[in-house]
Amino acid sequence: RVSEHFYTRRATGRSKQADADRGLVLFGEQEGRIARANIGRDPLYLFAALQRHLGYPSVPKSVVNDDNERLPKALEVRLQKIEQKLKILEMETKGGLDLSRFYKPGETPESC
């Protein structure tokens, strides 16, 4: 599972074994040179070089669902509700809770 470039380089010393192993070649000599030049780099550089020099198709990019628009709005509304509840609890513990502001206009606690 190596390139033809590897076997071509090895063939100078042992040509019989290189010819026997040629059935396992996955890539040509040019692909092997490009792969060797990109050892240790990001694989996207390898694919970009193969596309640029040898006409390989471009690598398909994954589609990312961008939920960043909806999520912060929903979280903001939820956070505001939690803050409101926390303020009410703090007012209740301090004894400064005025329930009259929660009644409908014209309604009194006795009518409920």
C-alpha positions in Angstrom: 0.0 0.0 0.0 2.6 2.4 -1.0 3.2 4.6 -4.0 4.9 3.7 -7.3 7.5 6.4 -6.4 8.6 4.2 -3.5 9.1 1.2 -5.7 10.9 3.3 -8.4 13.3 4.5 -5.8 13.8 1.0 -4.4 14.2 -0.5 -7.9 17.7 0.9 -8.3 19.0 -1.7 -5.7 16.6 -4.6 -6.0 14.7 -4.6 -9.3 13.3 -8.2 -9.0 11.5 -7.6 -5.7 10.2 -4.2 -6.8 8.7 -5.7 -10.0 7.1 -8.5 -8.0 5.5 -6.1 -5.5 4.1 -3.8 -8.2 0.6 -5.4 -7.8 0.1 -3.5 -4.5 0.6 -0.1 -5.9 -2.3 2.3 -5.0 -0.8 5.6 -6.4 1.5 6.6 -9.2 5.0 8.0 -9.0 3.8 11.6 -9.0 1.3 11.0 -6.2 4.1 9.4 -4.2 6.4 12.5 -4.6 3.6 14.8 -3.5 2.8 12.5 -0.6 6.4 12.4 0.5 6.6 16.2 0.3 3.6 16.5 2.6 4.7 14.1 5.3 3.8 15.5 8.7 1.6 18.3 7.4 -2.1 18.7 7.5 -3.8 16.2 5.1 -5.7 19.0 3.5 -2.4 20.3 2.1 -1.8 16.9 0.4 -5.3 16.8 -1.1 -4.9 20.4 -2.3 -1.6 19.6 -3.9 -3.1 16.5 -5.7 -5.9 18.7 -7.0 -3.7 21.5 -8.1 -1.0 19.4 -9.8 -2.7 16.3 -11.0 -6.3 17.3 -11.5 -7.8 15.3 -8.6 -11.3 16.4 -7.6 -11.6 18.7 -4.7 -12.2 17.4 -1.2 -15.9 17.7 -0.2 -16.3 19.9 2.8 -18.7 19.0 5.6 -21.7 21.1 5.9 -22.0 22.7 9.4 -25.4 23.5 10.7 -25.2 26.9 12.1 -27.6 27.1 15.1 -25.8 30.1 16.6 -28.6 32.4 15.6 -31.4 30.6 17.4 -29.6 29.3 20.4 -28.4 32.6 22.0 -31.9 34.1 21.6 -33.5 31.2 23.4 -30.9 31.2 26.1 -31.2 34.9 26.6 -35.0 34.6 27.1 -34.5 31.7 29.5 -31.8 33.6 31.4 -34.1 36.7 31.8 -36.8 34.5 33.3 -34.3 32.9 35.7 -33.1 36.3 36.7 -36.7 37.5 37.3 -37.3 34.5 39.5 -34.1 35.1 41.4 -35.0 38.7 42.1 -38.4 37.7 43.4 -36.8 35.1 45.7 -34.3 37.6 47.0 -37.1 40.1 47.7 -39.0 37.4 49.5 -36.1 36.5 51.8 -35.5 40.2 52.6 -39.2 40.7 53.4 -39.6 43.4 50.7 -41.9 41.4 48.4 -44.8 43.5 47.2 -47.4 41.2 45.6 -49.6 44.0 44.5 -47.5 44.6 41.4 -48.4 41.1 40.2 -52.2 41.7 40.3 -54.1 42.8 37.2 -55.2 46.5 37.2 -58.2 47.1 39.4 -57.8 43.7 41.2 -57.2 43.5 44.9 -56.0 40.6 47.1 -59.4 40.3 48.7 -61.2 39.7 45.4 -59.1 36.6 44.6 
